[in-house]
Amino acid sequence: MSTIHLTTIIKADIHSVFDLARDIDLHQKSTAKTNEKAIAGRISGFIEEGETVTWKAKHLGIYQTLTTKIISMNRPGHFTDIMLEGTFKSLKHQHIFKQKGKNTIMTDIFDFESPFGIIGKFFNYFFLKNYLTNFLLERNKLIKTVAENNK
């Protein structure tokens, strides 16, 4: 299992940041490079606890689909999604939010495991963890920009 831990400081209130982080439309804008589209389940607006979304995107030159489900949500403190179907052996993404003065501290804890045993572990180590970190950073950059410009 590999874990990516990211912290983003955003000069905006926690409720706005929380909503932007679960906004399907904003997520699609942040993933324009991979042509990511919501194709089933919740395909627009704010995803809620118990809902699923299926994404189709081009990663590593191949179109793939990934279905995730929001398994827990406590607005505005956190929500967690897990993979139900996709190319990973497992995937869990915790989104945690804390207000600190006029800032929101947004934390991502992204746990994933690739298939293919030892080959998957090497792929994680040499490529995939960095690729996914950059993917999440791009998403967080857009959330930060939108939140800070909408005050």
C-alpha positions as CSV (number, residue, x, y, z in Angstrom):
1,M,0.0,0.0,0.0
2,S,1.3,3.5,-0.9
3,T,0.1,6.7,0.8
4,I,0.2,10.3,-0.5
5,H,-0.2,12.9,2.2
6,L,-0.8,16.5,1.0
7,T,-1.6,19.6,3.0
8,T,-2.9,22.8,1.3
9,I,-3.5,26.1,3.1
10,I,-6.3,28.1,1.5
11,K,-7.3,31.6,2.5
12,A,-11.0,30.9,2.5
13,D,-13.7,29.6,4.9
14,I,-14.0,25.9,5.6
15,H,-17.5,25.6,4.2
16,S,-16.5,27.0,0.8
17,V,-13.4,24.8,0.5
18,F,-15.3,21.7,1.6
19,D,-17.9,22.3,-1.1
20,L,-15.3,22.9,-3.8
21,A,-13.5,19.7,-2.9
22,R,-16.7,17.7,-3.6
23,D,-17.8,19.6,-6.7
24,I,-17.9,17.2,-9.7
25,D,-17.8,20.0,-12.2
26,L,-14.7,21.7,-10.7
27,H,-13.0,18.3,-10.5
28,Q,-13.6,17.8,-14.2
29,K,-12.0,21.3,-14.9
30,S,-8.9,20.3,-12.8
31,T,-8.4,17.1,-14.8
32,A,-8.7,18.6,-18.3
33,K,-5.3,17.2,-19.1
34,T,-6.6,13.6,-18.8
35,N,-10.0,14.5,-20.3
36,E,-11.7,13.2,-17.2
37,K,-15.5,13.1,-17.3
38,A,-18.1,11.9,-14.9
39,I,-20.2,9.4,-16.9
40,A,-22.4,7.6,-14.3
41,G,-23.8,8.1,-10.8
42,R,-23.5,11.7,-9.7
43,I,-22.2,13.5,-12.8
44,S,-22.6,17.1,-11.8
45,G,-22.8,19.3,-8.7
46,F,-21.9,18.3,-5.1
47,I,-21.4,14.7,-4.4
48,E,-23.0,13.5,-1.1
49,E,-22.5,10.6,1.3
50,G,-23.6,7.3,-0.1
51,E,-23.4,8.5,-3.7
52,T,-21.2,7.1,-6.4
53,V,-19.5,8.6,-9.5
54,T,-17.9,6.8,-12.4
55,W,-15.1,8.6,-14.1
56,K,-13.6,8.0,-17.5
57,A,-10.2,9.5,-18.2
58,K,-7.1,8.9,-20.3
59,H,-4.2,8.0,-18.0
60,L,-0.9,6.8,-19.3
61,G,-2.3,6.8,-22.9
62,I,-5.2,4.4,-22.0
63,Y,-8.8,5.3,-21.4
64,Q,-9.8,3.9,-18.0
65,T,-12.9,4.0,-15.8
66,L,-13.0,4.3,-12.0
67,T,-16.1,4.2,-9.8
68,T,-15.9,5.7,-6.4
69,K,-18.3,6.0,-3.5
70,I,-18.5,8.5,-0.7
71,I,-18.5,6.2,2.4
72,S,-18.5,8.9,5.1
73,M,-19.1,12.6,5.3
74,N,-19.2,15.1,8.2
75,R,-19.7,18.5,6.8
76,P,-17.4,20.6,6.9
77,G,-14.8,18.4,8.6
78,H,-14.2,15.5,6.2
79,F,-15.4,13.1,3.6
80,T,-13.9,9.8,2.4
81,D,-14.3,8.0,-0.9
82,I,-13.2,4.5,-1.9
83,M,-12.9,2.8,-5.2
84,L,-15.6,0.3,-6.0
85,E,-14.4,-0.6,-9.5
86,G,-11.2,0.4,-11.4
87,T,-7.7,-0.6,-12.2
88,F,-6.3,-0.3,-8.7
89,K,-6.3,-3.2,-6.3
90,S,-7.6,-0.7,-3.7
91,L,-8.0,3.1,-3.3
92,K,-9.1,5.2,-0.4
93,H,-9.1,9.0,-0.4
94,Q,-9.6,10.9,2.9
95,H,-10.4,14.7,2.5
96,I,-9.9,16.5,5.9
97,F,-10.6,20.2,6.5
98,K,-9.7,22.4,9.5
99,Q,-10.3,26.1,10.0
100,K,-7.3,28.0,11.4
101,G,-8.1,31.7,11.7
102,K,-9.0,32.9,8.2
103,N,-7.4,29.9,6.5
104,T,-8.7,26.4,5.8
105,I,-6.1,23.6,6.1
106,M,-7.1,21.0,3.5
107,T,-5.4,17.6,3.9
108,D,-5.5,14.7,1.5
109,I,-4.6,11.2,2.6
110,F,-4.7,9.1,-0.5
111,D,-4.0,5.3,0.0
112,F,-3.7,3.1,-3.0
113,E,-2.4,-0.3,-4.1
114,S,-1.7,-1.3,-7.6
115,P,-2.4,-4.8,-9.0
116,F,0.3,-7.1,-10.3
117,G,2.1,-7.9,-7.1
118,I,5.8,-7.1,-7.1
119,I,5.6,-5.5,-10.6
120,G,2.9,-3.1,-9.3
121,K,5.1,-2.2,-6.3
122,F,8.0,-1.3,-8.5
123,F,5.6,0.7,-10.8
124,N,4.3,2.6,-7.7
125,Y,7.8,3.4,-6.4
126,F,9.3,4.5,-9.7
127,F,6.3,6.2,-11.4
128,L,2.7,6.0,-10.1
129,K,3.1,7.7,-6.7
130,N,4.7,10.8,-8.3
131,Y,2.1,10.8,-11.1
132,L,-0.8,10.6,-8.7
133,T,0.8,13.3,-6.4
134,N,1.0,15.7,-9.3
135,F,-2.6,14.8,-10.3
136,L,-3.8,15.7,-6.8
137,L,-1.7,18.9,-6.6
138,E,-3.3,20.1,-9.8
139,R,-6.7,19.5,-8.3
140,N,-5.8,21.3,-5.1
141,K,-4.3,24.2,-7.0
142,L,-7.6,24.9,-8.7
143,I,-9.6,24.5,-5.5
144,K,-7.3,27.0,-3.8
145,T,-7.5,29.5,-6.7
146,V,-11.3,29.3,-6.9
147,A,-11.8,29.5,-3.1
148,E,-9.4,32.5,-2.7
149,N,-10.9,34.4,-5.6
150,N,-14.6,33.9,-4.5
151,K,-14.2,35.4,-1.0
